[in-house]
């Protein structure tokens, strides 16, 4: 039996999540993007050209799932390469899934071709249930979810980011979709915010990234492709945390509300019938205080989000909702890398969010 090469753009190769076609293949970068195919034979491999830089932080990782078996972790190297996904299978029909675990900051991946020892078949039926879209930052990306560290105090040093420990399948978005029998897609980027990023820059903010198939290069996304029925917006953590040690320590209410209000209007224009769920968490509820010369000033980004949702509802938008996410308890549930939510916290987040979506979408 010989190897047969199938271009990544072949209609029998199925994609879930944001992608675009380049001159050489199909490009994607967000976590959770899934490539799915069925074939008849005994082995499958892929040709991939990867933009990751390598090392602990810059290596893209994938889950490889064959015939529904437990996933196998695959690390890919920079540049072009061929990777064996499965071999020595019983002769017959098989399904292979490739799920990107790492996010856009690690690098985009270009699938050039699938190669099967046998023949490619028609893809599995498309998902016909609820379509969820999760828009957010590192929390939504599943940052550090494969690490569980129980701190002794609030000053304990947690492990820092490594690409192999990013796992969206243990994140609240994927788990929420599982609980609802839904399909999830992700538009997320660590360190980025609604009106300011964690490093206080204001370029490539989440509303701008939402317009793109992948952030690098900036290729527009076709919003007619599998439009979501529920959009979960979990943005504001970086706006809150930014500014440490600077005069911009406290987020600016007018700037945040203006950016968030504009983004909600854009989402509604793009998706007239979608339910939009605005949440925040679980690393912060948005409260932040500053004391200078005995004078205490505080803000609450979570309350600002509630104000904006109420504003849209007053103007007749009954399909925008406010979900309040409980803050993480590191000493009970541990934390992931860099004090991000642990898998246990993500599970609690998913349970809360899935109950909420059931209530507002399927009353």
N, C-alpha and C positions, 0 to 999 in steps of 0.2 A: 504494500500500500504506500502510495507516494504522498508527499506534503503538497497541499494546495493553498495558495496565498489568496486572501480575500482583502481588497482595499478597505480601509477603515470607513470609507464613505458608502460602502455597499448597504443597500436598504435592509439586508438581513442582519446587520449589526445594529442592535438597539441601544439607545442612550437615554438615561434619565438624568436630568440636570442640565446646566448651561454648557453648551459647546459651540464651536464654529468650525467651518471647513476652511482649511488653508490649502495651499498648493500641494502640500505633501500628505495631509491627513486630517484628522479631527482633533482639535485642540480643546483642552479643558483644564481648569485649575482649582475650582472650588472643591471643598471636601464633600464627600457623599456622592459625587458624580459616579454613576454606575454604567458600565458597559456590559451588555448581556447578549449572548448568542447561543444557538443550538447547533449541534453538529452530530454527524453519524461517523464514528470511527473510534480510534483508541488513544489519541493524543491531540493536544492543542498548545500552541505557543503564540506569542505576540511580538511584533516589531514596534518599538517605542523610541521616540526621540524626546529626551527629557531635558528641561531647562534648569533643573535643580543644580546647585553648586556642589553638592556632596557634603560629607561630614555629618556630625550629629544634628545640626540644625537644617542643613540644606539638602537632605536626601528625601525624595518622595517615597512614600510607602503606600502599598495597596493591600487590600484583602482580596484573596482569590478564593472563590467559592465554586466548587464543582458538584453538581447534582445535589445541591442543598446541604452538603457536608459542612462541618465547622470550618471557618475561614483559615487560610494559611497566609501568614504575613510575608509580603514580598517587598524588598527594598530594591530600588532601581538606581542605576548610576547615571551621571551626567552624560548627555549626548545620546547617539543612537545605540541601540542594543536589541538583542533578541532574547526573550525570556520564556522558558518552558513553564506552562501553567499547569499541565497535567499530562501524565504518560502512563502507559501500561493499563489503560482502562479496559474493561470488558468491551468487546466489539458491540456497537449498538448506539442508540441515541443518547446524547448527553447535553447538559446545559452548563455553561461556564459564565460566571459573573466576576467582573473586576470592579472593585469599589475603591475610589481614591480616598485615602484617609487624611492626607495632608492638605493644607490650605494654600492659598495663592502666594503667600509670602515665601513659601518653600520653593515654588516654581511651577510653571505650567508644564503639562505633558501633552505630547502629540502622538496619538495612536496612528501608526502608519499602516498596519495590516494585522489581521488575524491569520494564522496559518494552522490548518487542521490536517491531520493524517486521516483522510477520509473525505467527507463532503459536508459543506455548510448547509444547514436547513433553514426553513423559515423561522423567524424569531418567535419567542413565546408571545401569547396575547398581551396587548398593552393593558396596564392596570386600569380598571374601570371604576374604582372607588374614589373616595375623597382625595383631592390633591392639595397638599399643604406646602407652603413656602415659608422658610424661616430666614429672616433678615437680621443680621446682627454682627457681633464682634467675636472675640476669642471664645467666649462662652458658647456661642452658637456653633463655632467651629469644632468644639470638642477638645479644646486645648488641655493637654495633660491628663486626660481622663483614664489612661492606663496606669497612672501612678496613684497610690493612696498613702498619704503621709499624715500622721496624727501629730499635730504640734503640741509642745508642752506649754507654750504661752504665745501671746500675740506677736512676740518678737522673734519667734523661732524662724529659722531659715529653711524654707521649703526647697525641694529640688527645682532646678530651672528647666526651661523648655528644651526638649529634644523631639525631633520629628517623629521618631518611632512610637512615641507615647501619645500622639494625637490620634483620637479615635472617635469620629462622629457617631459611630454605631453604639457608643455608650453615652452619647449626649442626649440632652432632653428632647431635642427635635426629632431625632430618629426614634427614640423610645415613645414619644407622643404619637408619632405616625403608626408605630406598631400597635399601640393600644387602641387606636381608632380604625385599624385596618386600612390605613391611608398610605399614600406615596408622598415622600418628602423630598424637596429640593432645597438647596442652601445658597444664600448669597451673603457671605460673611468674610470679615478680614480682621485679624487681631490688631488691637491698638487704635482702631479707627472709630470715629464718633459721628454725631449728628451735625455739630457745628465746629467742633475742634477735636483733634486727635490727641492721644495720650501724650505725645511729644509736643503738643501745642501747635503743630502745623495745621493748616486748614485746606490742604489739597487732598484729593482722593478720599473725600468724606463718603460715608455710607450712601447718602442719596445719589452721589455721582457714580459710585461703583455699581449701584443698582441698575443703571442704564446699560451696563456692559455685559457681554458674554464672559469675558475674562478681563481682569484688570490690566494685564500686560501681554500683548499690546492691547490698547483700548479699542476693542471691536464692539460695536453696538449689538445689543441683544434684540432678537425678534420676539416681541411680546405676544404675538399670535400663537406661539408654540406652547402647547399644554398650559394654558393660563390657570393660575391657582384659584381654588375656591375659598381657601382661608390663608391669609397672610399674617404671620406672627412677627411683629417688630419688637426686637429686644435690643434697643440702642439707647445709650445714655450713660453706660458705665464709664467709658473713657472720658466723656465730657465731664463727668463728676470727678474722676480721679486725677485728671490733668492739673498741672499748675503747681505741683509741690515745690515749695521754696521760692515761688515767684509772686509778683503782685497779682497775677491772674489765678491765684489759688482757688478762689470761689468761681464757679461757672456763672456766666452772664445770663440772666433770665430772659431778657429780650432777644438776645442772639439765639439762644437755644430754642425758644418758642417759635421764633420766626422760621428757623430751619426745619423744625419738626412739623410745623403747620404746613409749610410748603410741600414737604415730603408726603404728608397725608393727602394733600390735594392731588399730588401727582399720582399716588397709588390709586386714588379713587378714579382719576381720569383714565388710567390704564386698565383698571379692573372694576368696572361699574357695579358688578354684582357680588364681588368678593366680600367676605367678612374680614375685617382688619382687627387683629387683636394686639393691643399695645401693652407690653409688659416690661419689666426691668428686673434684672437679677441673675444670680442670687448673691453676687459679691458685694452689692450695696443696694439699698432701697432708694438711694439718691440723696440722702441727708448728708450735709457737710457743714462743719462749723469752723470758725476762725476766731481766735482771741488775740486782740492787740491792745496793749496798755489797759487791760481790764475790761475792754469792751468786746462783747461776744456778738458776732454776726453769723447767721446761718442761712442756708438755702436748702431746698428740697426738690431735686430734679424729678423724683417720683410724683410729687404733688403737681409739678408743672405738666407732666404727661397727663395726669388726671384732668387738669384744667382744659387741656387741648381736646381730649376726647369728649368732655362735656360740652365744649364749644361746638364741635362738629355735630353732636347729637342735637343741640339746640337749633342748629341750622338744618335739621331734617335728615341727617345721615344716621339711620338706625342700624347700620351694619358696621359701625366702628365701636370697639369695646375696650374696656380697661380691665386687665387682669393684674392682680397684685401678687407678685412672687415672693415667697418667704425667703429671708436671708439665710445663707448657709450657716451651719453650726460646725466649725472646724474641729472642735474638741470632741464632738459626738460622731461626726460623719467623716472626719479627715478632710484633706484637701488634695487637689492634683498639683501639677507643677505651678510654681509661682503663685500659690494660694488660690488657684482657680478651683471651681467646684469639683469635688470628687465624683466618681461614678455613683456613689450612694446618694449624693446631693442631686445629681442629674436625675436619678430615678424618682426622687421626691418631687422635683420640678415637673417631670413628665406626668406624674400622677395628678398633680394639681392642675396642670394645663389641659390635660386630656379631659378631665371632668368639666372644666370650664368650657372647652370647645363643644363638648356634647350638649351642654346647657344652651349655648347661644346659637349653635348651628342646627342642632336637631332637637328642638324643644318638644 
